[in-house]
């Protein structure tokens, strides 16, 4: 089914994408404004179902890489995502036939819509994470063996850096350091894919899912206890498969520090209404591991999402503070992340935890 | 002299008395605190820390008459010698109300120094149309600004600046806000553009964004715009205050209180009226602190319909972390973190006492409450029935079952407990200060409270807070401690703030750091840190000779 996105859908899409960002992804406010203006100007965008991708496509993924908190001060120009497309086509000498988002979690869920609207390049309904994750090699594109380059990054001056790098981990280091040198944020076009690669590597349906999720959260605005049922229905019918209520409690401790360019830390929740032992949530930009009484109840690559208990608004990890009443949900990740190859880069051990991944439905 | 009322039952009583006994024949100096609200103008006379007079009168349309009336009341009550008044402190909601009601806002231009960044996110893009049209959407964007680490985004272009100036002249605009990317870290470009405009348009009035807001370009720019548009009203209000004081032959300096519990001089308030936004709740919290001498506590201001819960940290309100809208415009003003809960003296009691509020009879309590001869069961009736307070006609409550009273009292306390629990900053019980007309609702201990305080004069806590505000100054930067050691960064910042405070009238040796907040900038591996420092000091009062 083709889903059409209008400027009036963007707020809901952003809410859904913050939910799927599992605490990471940053504040999408500026991107939300840009996309709303672009869709007002150029008209709505039809999302192309992955199944409708023709055989001779050149699919390229576009988005922003860097520190979201810096971009609230130094705003994007607003045309970077068009610029990366022009420059990519000029460099490789081919037209991009389709674009796709890196990650549905956070601002990158909506940025490709600007390019899709302005350039009339079809946008595939899907992405490379089905959530937010911190590094390029964790995208399903890289996991499925897609080469990161040819890739390029446009900075705030309109200047451009071209990458010819075979390895996703090295590419991640290169582009991360470029972002730090160039005002904290760059826009990239990367991981070009053939139709065959795209069908294998893209997680389908995630953009329209984020929109549907945002609508459920808006229509059921109110206590997390009440929104749980409609949410479970939505997730049960999707590739995510399962949504579990993990905990309802109050934040009694939160500590964060920056290590190696990441926000790492731990949040502690105490139960409200029963005498369950406290929940410990480990954070590395995103919520990665949830334990109750020392037992793991959910871990990466499955999704751990925190919402305000009274309004069910998803809470970004940088906004967690003492005293908030929150509900934590655990959500299964799509099958793309359950393969042995995928788990090697996204399992708890890949983030330095000393235990094996157990799917949430078995916990 | 004041003291705190003894609370019933097991409550710990704040029985400390302070302040010298009233003796106005001597050379004691006094301060006057005035709170000009939308409905009421409150005023107090303070001698040292003692309230020696207080009043509540109606706010007048021209502000001045209401202030004059309040002054007449308190001067008559206290019979202070005018020469003994060392300072007058005024808190006001006039500017907040002007923004909310879209009145008395003047046409104002915004010049943003940021291109090429932000080209498609122009100023005022997310403003509600009604207020944007009042200001006129005179938006300009020019090249310039800096990156988070201080590198120039683009050089300033004189040609661009002059084109803006020609347009301002053509449109006859005399109020201008200027914003620049990372200007809180480096304000030089905002200052350069301002100087150029001032040179070509001598009667222009300018608000620079770095002087009014913190990181977050859109929010800071909005704050600067609102401020500039309020400048003509600020002249009017500040001169009303000055006029009222001179009408009553009060010649001491006067100050206006800011949203963070500190004072600004009258001249400064004329330049930064937007800094008064939310000063009301702040003064109420500060007043509660002064009435109890507590620096760290939770303050519950119980009104007729809602209760506002705020947190005192080191004698100042804990500030909110989220973007705050003023009249639908996103800003990042320093605002107290206030949690409003739907419980007040007029809240309806339903379901045998198990449900209370959020519906309330509000100001109609005095006609609709049972003890006042009405037909509605309210929290005030419950409190009277429980014997905790004696208001109205208690005999009208004879039909009320004890079990309902007991359940309702428990519900009231559990609602307040839960509100306090969400606001307090650790899991341990904290001192709790109850103020406002509904403070009587709390008649028992609270699980969240280590001690409960219910000071006298809490009805004019705002004016008391205003009278005792300090001067403060704050700055925020993104820095890399790997490049410049933290000690050096702090020294630079504190030197700058100390100079600002001395300029604002603070006594040098009372100046201290009130708050340092550090937050890592995510994804930045060079230990980039957002650091915010606030310093405060006591105001020096020049003792005037008696005449």
Boltz contact constraints between the chains, C-beta under 6 A:
constraints:
  - contact:
      token1: [A, 33]
      token2: [B, 121]
      max_distance: 6.0
  - contact:
      token1: [A, 33]
      token2: [B, 125]
      max_distance: 6.0
  - contact:
      token1: [A, 33]
      token2: [B, 126]
      max_distance: 6.0
  - contact:
      token1: [A, 34]
      token2: [B, 120]
      max_distance: 6.0
  - contact:
      token1: [A, 67]
      token2: [B, 521]
      max_distance: 6.0
  - contact:
      token1: [A, 67]
      token2: [B, 522]
      max_distance: 6.0
  - contact:
      token1: [A, 67]
      token2: [B, 523]
      max_distance: 6.0
  - contact:
      token1: [A, 67]
      token2: [B, 524]
      max_distance: 6.0
  - contact:
      token1: [A, 69]
      token2: [B, 521]
      max_distance: 6.0
  - contact:
      token1: [A, 69]
      token2: [B, 522]
      max_distance: 6.0
  - contact:
      token1: [A, 70]
      token2: [B, 148]
      max_distance: 6.0
  - contact:
      token1: [A, 72]
      token2: [B, 216]
      max_distance: 6.0
  - contact:
      token1: [A, 73]
      token2: [B, 182]
      max_distance: 6.0
  - contact:
      token1: [A, 73]
      token2: [B, 215]
      max_distance: 6.0
  - contact:
      token1: [A, 73]
      token2: [B, 217]
      max_distance: 6.0
  - contact:
      token1: [A, 74]
      token2: [B, 117]
      max_distance: 6.0
  - contact:
      token1: [A, 74]
      token2: [B, 181]
      max_distance: 6.0
  - contact:
      token1: [A, 75]
      token2: [B, 117]
      max_distance: 6.0
  - contact:
      token1: [A, 75]
      token2: [B, 118]
      max_distance: 6.0
  - contact:
      token1: [A, 75]
      token2: [B, 121]
      max_distance: 6.0
  - contact:
      token1: [A, 77]
      token2: [B, 116]
      max_distance: 6.0
  - contact:
      token1: [A, 77]
      token2: [B, 117]
      max_distance: 6.0
  - contact:
      token1: [A, 77]
      token2: [B, 119]
      max_distance: 6.0
  - contact:
      token1: [A, 78]
      token2: [B, 119]
      max_distance: 6.0
  - contact:
      token1: [A, 78]
      token2: [B, 120]
      max_distance: 6.0
  - contact:
      token1: [A, 156]
      token2: [B, 117]
      max_distance: 6.0
  - contact:
      token1: [A, 183]
      token2: [B, 147]
      max_distance: 6.0
  - contact:
      token1: [A, 184]
      token2: [B, 148]
      max_distance: 6.0
  - contact:
      token1: [A, 252]
      token2: [B, 427]
      max_distance: 6.0
  - contact:
      token1: [A, 258]
      token2: [B, 520]
      max_distance: 6.0
  - contact:
      token1: [A, 261]
      token2: [B, 523]
      max_distance: 6.0
  - contact:
      token1: [A, 261]
      token2: [B, 525]
      max_distance: 6.0
  - contact:
      token1: [A, 263]
      token2: [B, 522]
      max_distance: 6.0
  - contact:
      token1: [A, 322]
      token2: [B, 425]
      max_distance: 6.0
  - contact:
      token1: [A, 323]
      token2: [B, 422]
      max_distance: 6.0
